[in-house]
Amino acid sequence: MSSSMPADPPPRLRRRGFLQLSTATVAATVAGSVATAALGPRPAAAEPPPPGPGGFPPYTPPAGAIIASSFGFDPDDATSCLKAALQAALAATTTQTTRVTLVIDRQASDWVTGPLSIGTAAPYLKGAAPLTIVFAPGVTVRGKAGAFDGANNDASLLSLMGPNSGPDNGKGVSDVTLYGYGATLTMDRDEFNAGEWRHLVNILSCARIRIEGLTLRGAGGDGIYLGQQLNAVDYAKPYCSDIWVVNVRCDDNRRNGMSVAAVEGLTVTGCSFSGAIGTPFMAGIDFEPDPPKSWRPYGRLKGITITDCSFLDNAGYGVNVNATCLAGAPPECAPLDIRLKNCRLGPTTSQIATLVVAGSGDNGGSNASGAPIPGTVTVEDCLLDARLFCTGLLTEGMTATGGIHLAFTRTALWNLKGARANQVVLGNAVSRWAPITLLANNPSAGTATRFGNIGWTDCVIHSNQANPLLVAPPVSGTTCANLTGGITAYVTSPNDAAAMSLGANPDVTLTVHELTDPGAKDSPTPATTVSVSPGTATVAHGGTAELTFTRSSTDVSKTMAVVYSMSGTATQRYDYDGLPGVVVFAPGAATAKVTLRTRRPDAGTGARVATLLIGRSDAYVVDANARSASVSIT
């Protein structure tokens, strides 16, 4: 990207303060940066990384591949070597009729580099010959210390974008795959104590991009950023489109695991987003379009599907959806469409929320004006795990009709462990965290006169808190409305809290059925015992194996979530596809299955064992004799 910027670009954090103003925890935010000390130490990785370089068998490149080390290798600074290899591969795409493969091969030490880019200099990637960049197992590409000053958007480890000016303007990069099972892209995130733009993979106005198998760790900004090229108004498609993120680990990044500002067609599956901490929003994924400008059209969030993913131990949120800047967007940007299925959101490491959905109120705000964008956020067969400090669901400024509808199906919310004694500021109201907190106003945008717009089908809450299960404190002149469906709540007995605190004259049809704690004395609901067993003891790599969960109870009529972890000599997102760490029983079902889809990225021949261990929770009892199950991958 060109280093020149339009005269009036807003600071990135001007639109990122909407929730910072509404929680006591993030009130310590100063100039857009949260002091790490206020958030505690960085959490450990949610799962171990793949084996180190010595743990990988040799990798054999495909025939005809371009090998990076043939252009040289410098253990102190290999920037020029990698740039030469990239240019050779891009040049080959203009002459070859078959797919070009560039292999970043394993050396005795890391590939240390400054910023790399595709699409900003001739030869531009074009035509019918796409490019695959393979990061061989055991490879680490490391950002060179001092090479990323964060002054420009292109100060990222690897940027994919189109030219910003000249005869080729309007042509973004397309048809690129970044493939790297057992490989890592990383920076020293402790080098960065200001700014938020030093991403590991920066994708602007590109199409048909696939990122698979990589570990993205330690960015000064995001692990992955999907946005718009400067002056993208001249692009046929100024947004990213047809993007795939598969079996990727985004861990210990300074801003977000992944930020999405402008995309139409995004599939994220089998991924882990953990340990984001440093500068807001510190989310697993932050869906947040930028404010529209003369040189930047409206963003969009269309055709997004997130499946089999985990969002653990992020300092801010699991998933954040901020549609503030889509107020007044043209019809082609609508509808907003985000679907989460088979995902575990939370716990987080600070007092905010596992899932946040924010609208623009009735008329937008300072960053965009007009009617809220219509659309749907769907959450299905998921767990919102708010066990430690936070609320499970927080909404702000969501209009009761005409804006974003939030739909939950077969989803559990856990609000367990220690009580929250501290009061916090929620919008204009002083209250305590509840499992579900709905706010009429959005401090950086408008207020919804009628706010709500949420439906629940076959959903459950497990709570041992004294505060209400659902709080919707209206500000003056507002009404909570259009809450529909039903929730079954298992609460610790005795519980003196009302099921819902909705203010005066709410217009809702939501019913919350409160039941006392399963298995407690005089409880009308039985305790549920959970076990797991393998369908087969051995599976050949490339095959699949099923692990079956069973719940034993006299009442299996309700949705139930069970968490688990993976261990063993087989590595998740290397020997087998990523798993979300949660399985959800459908109402009436006594069993639920987890499918292990295996692979072998290297030439190894030895068996590797994958072991599933059921996690403990107050929501169920674990069968001590069948708490784990193992499968040997040959």
KALINKA-V486169 format. One record per backbone hydrogen bond with DSSP energy under -1.0 kcal/mol. NH is the residue of the N-H (numbers start at 1). CO is the residue of the C=O. Records with the same first field share a line. If there is no record, write none. Layout:
# KALINKA-V486169
NH: CO, CO
This chain:
# KALINKA-V486169
14: 11
21: 17
22: 19
27: 24
29: 26
30: 33
33: 30
39: 36
55: 52
56: 53
65: 62
66: 101
68: 103
70: 67
71: 68
72: 69
78: 112
82: 78
83: 79
84: 80
85: 81
86: 82
87: 83
88: 84
89: 85
90: 86
91: 87
92: 88
93: 89
94: 91
95: 92
96: 92
100: 130
102: 132
103: 66
104: 134
105: 103
111: 140
113: 142
116: 157
118: 159
131: 175
132: 100
133: 177
134: 102
135: 179
136: 104
138: 182
139: 136
141: 184
142: 111
143: 186
144: 113
147: 144
155: 152
156: 154
157: 199
158: 200
159: 116
160: 202
161: 118
169: 166
171: 168
175: 207
177: 131
178: 210
179: 133
180: 212
183: 180
184: 139
185: 215
186: 141
187: 217
189: 187
191: 188
192: 189
199: 197
200: 222
201: 223
202: 158
203: 225
204: 160
205: 227
207: 173
208: 241
210: 176
211: 244
212: 178
213: 246
215: 183
216: 249
217: 185
218: 251
220: 198
221: 198
223: 256
224: 257
225: 201
226: 259
227: 203
231: 295
232: 229
234: 231
235: 232
240: 262
241: 206
242: 264
243: 265
244: 209
245: 267
246: 211
247: 269
249: 214
250: 272
251: 216
252: 274
254: 219
255: 221
257: 283
258: 284
259: 224
260: 286
261: 226
263: 300
264: 240
265: 302
266: 303
267: 243
268: 305
269: 245
270: 307
272: 248
273: 310
274: 250
275: 312
277: 253
279: 254
284: 317
285: 318
286: 258
287: 320
288: 260
293: 296
296: 293
302: 263
304: 337
305: 266
306: 339
307: 268
308: 341
310: 271
311: 344
313: 347
315: 276
316: 282
319: 354
320: 285
321: 356
322: 287
323: 358
326: 323
327: 324
328: 371
329: 326
333: 330
334: 331
336: 374
337: 301
338: 376
339: 304
340: 378
341: 306
342: 380
344: 309
345: 383
346: 311
349: 314
352: 350
354: 391
355: 392
356: 319
357: 394
358: 321
359: 396
361: 397
362: 447
364: 360
365: 368
370: 363
375: 403
376: 336
377: 405
378: 338
379: 407
380: 340
381: 409
383: 343
384: 412
385: 345
386: 414
391: 352
392: 435
393: 435
394: 355
395: 437
396: 357
397: 439
400: 450
405: 375
406: 453
407: 377
408: 455
409: 379
410: 457
412: 382
413: 460
414: 384
415: 462
424: 431
426: 429
429: 426
431: 424
436: 469
437: 393
438: 471
439: 395
442: 446
445: 442
446: 360
448: 440
451: 479
452: 398
453: 481
454: 482
455: 406
456: 484
457: 408
460: 411
461: 488
462: 413
463: 490
464: 415
470: 499
471: 436
472: 501
478: 475
479: 449
481: 451
482: 507
484: 454
486: 456
487: 511
488: 459
489: 513
490: 461
491: 515
492: 463
501: 470
507: 480
509: 483
511: 485
513: 487
515: 489
519: 525
520: 517
523: 520
529: 552
530: 621
531: 550
532: 626
533: 548
535: 546
539: 632
543: 540
545: 596
547: 594
548: 533
549: 592
550: 531
551: 590
552: 529
560: 585
562: 583
564: 581
565: 613
567: 611
570: 609
573: 576
574: 571
575: 571
576: 571
577: 597
583: 562
585: 560
588: 556
589: 586
592: 549
594: 547
596: 545
598: 543
599: 575
608: 633
610: 631
611: 567
612: 629
613: 565
614: 627
615: 563
620: 617
621: 528
623: 530
626: 623
629: 612
631: 610
632: 537
633: 608
634: 539
